[in-house]
Amino acid sequence: MRLIQPESILEERPVSRRSWLASWCLIPVGCFAPLLFAEEPPGESGPQKEKQLFSGKVVFVQDALARRGIKASSEIDGQVALETASGELLPIVPDWRGRAFFQDERLRGRPVDLIAFKEPELPYLQVLTIYAFDERGTRQYVDYWCEICAIPMYEIQQCQCCQGEIELRFQPRELPEQYRLSRTAPLQAPQPPSP
């Protein structure tokens, strides 16, 4: 029986940069997996908030107001909101999950279902989960994905592990059972009235 010294393993098998990065990526994933795959923002304490389902299209607030004949100054530029089928505008908090709508134009102007917190006294949505609909009406869970590290992220950025590129990922998925409605197609945002 031949004993192999650790130094000889490294000499006999050169380690590629990709496999080295992938091995170092697994260490933080194992340690932080509960935080990476959590549906709720980390560090939330206090009374349990109620998650709710909201449907519509995410749009720029400036555009939604303009369709209603309301002129707003440039301070509102960049703010996004969920426009519901009834015409209600629910601004989105640009936090760990909501920032994707501010950063990625591919998520705006399309039918979505959002699982979110909404405080009764505030108009803002704190988004927890995003489901977008494709052109055939198929509901798809949305996140960003690193192929090298195989970890999800929730906004446009370099991979937190390998610093590589990430991609927008759509996965066909039904709503969690407690949010399922009798409808199968997404709600449509209201059309502006004709002048």
Order of alpha helices (4+ residues) and beta strands (2+ residues): alpha-alpha-beta-alpha-beta-beta-alpha-beta-beta-beta-beta-beta
